[in-house]
Amino acid sequence: MINAIYIMKVDSGNKESLESILKLVISRTKYLPGCAKAEIWYNDETSEIMVKEIWRKDYDLDRHINSPLFKKMLAALELSADKPGIQFCDCQHMRGLDFIEEVIKQNQGIVPVFPEQ
């Protein structure tokens, strides 16, 4: 199992856009092959949104990161008011943005399971 955690800072100017993108992404991600769980958490005290995904296998997460749907997640991360937090943890290793870059470079040409509509 691999945990993917994304934390974004919300401000009044990006809240609606951020929530809209994340709801769309999570509503589709949770039905992807290999996704055990996908959920959004809101923390009003810190003005943060956290997305947590749990993936059964490395290749399931790799396929997701290379999908058109994940490009929407990247767009949401770019809307964060501060530098977003990104963590991938397989219970032995913890990584961040470098993992996304590595997977995208390694998997050029993988066709997504659910092409963007």
C-alpha positions in Angstrom: 0.0 0.0 0.0 1.2 3.5 -0.9 -0.2 6.6 0.8 -0.3 9.7 -1.3 -0.9 13.0 0.6 -1.3 16.4 -0.9 -1.8 19.5 1.4 -2.9 22.8 -0.1 -3.3 26.2 1.6 -6.6 27.9 0.8 -7.2 31.6 0.6 -10.4 33.5 -0.3 -9.2 33.9 -3.9 -8.6 30.2 -4.6 -11.1 28.4 -2.4 -13.9 27.8 -4.9 -11.5 26.8 -7.7 -9.5 24.5 -5.5 -12.5 22.8 -4.0 -14.2 22.3 -7.4 -11.1 20.7 -9.0 -10.4 18.5 -6.0 -14.0 17.2 -5.8 -13.9 16.3 -9.5 -10.5 14.6 -9.1 -11.5 12.6 -6.0 -14.9 11.6 -7.4 -13.1 9.9 -10.3 -9.9 8.7 -8.6 -11.7 6.6 -6.0 -13.0 4.3 -8.7 -9.7 3.8 -10.5 -8.2 0.3 -10.5 -5.8 0.0 -7.6 -7.2 2.9 -5.6 -8.2 1.6 -2.1 -9.3 5.0 -0.9 -9.4 8.7 -1.9 -10.8 11.4 0.3 -10.6 15.2 1.0 -10.1 16.7 4.5 -10.7 20.3 5.3 -9.1 22.1 8.2 -10.8 25.5 8.7 -8.4 26.5 11.5 -5.3 26.3 9.3 -7.1 27.1 6.0 -5.8 23.9 4.5 -7.2 21.1 2.3 -5.7 17.7 2.4 -6.2 15.0 -0.2 -5.3 11.4 0.8 -5.2 8.5 -1.6 -4.3 4.9 -0.8 -3.0 2.8 -3.6 -2.6 -1.0 -3.6 0.4 -1.2 -5.8 3.2 1.1 -7.2 2.1 0.6 -10.7 -1.5 1.7 -9.9 -0.2 5.0 -8.6 2.3 5.3 -11.5 -0.5 4.9 -14.0 -2.6 7.5 -12.1 0.3 10.1 -12.0 0.6 9.7 -15.8 -3.1 10.2 -16.5 -5.0 13.3 -17.7 -6.9 13.2 -14.4 -3.7 13.7 -12.4 -3.0 16.8 -14.5 -6.1 18.3 -12.8 -4.5 17.4 -9.4 -1.3 19.2 -10.4 -3.5 22.2 -11.4 -5.0 22.2 -7.9 -1.6 22.0 -6.3 -0.5 25.1 -8.3 -3.5 27.0 -6.9 -2.2 26.5 -3.3 -1.6 29.8 -1.6 1.7 28.5 -0.2 4.0 25.8 -1.4 1.9 22.6 -1.3 2.9 19.6 0.8 3.3 16.4 -1.2 4.2 13.0 0.4 4.2 9.4 -0.9 4.8 6.8 1.8 5.0 3.1 1.3 5.6 2.4 5.0 9.4 2.1 4.2 10.1 5.3 2.3 8.7 8.8 2.1 9.1 10.9 -1.0 7.6 14.1 -2.5 7.5 16.0 -5.8 10.6 14.2 -7.0 8.6 11.0 -7.1 6.0 12.5 -9.5 8.8 13.7 -11.8 10.5 10.3 -11.7 7.2 8.4 -12.5 6.3 10.8 -15.3 9.7 10.5 -16.9 9.8 6.7 -16.7 6.3 6.1 -18.0 6.0 8.3 -21.0 3.4 6.7 -23.3 1.4 4.7 -20.8 -2.3 5.0 -21.7 -4.6 6.0 -18.9 -7.3 3.6 -17.8 -10.0 6.2 -18.0 -9.1 8.8 -20.6 -10.2 12.4 -19.9 -13.7 13.1 -21.2 
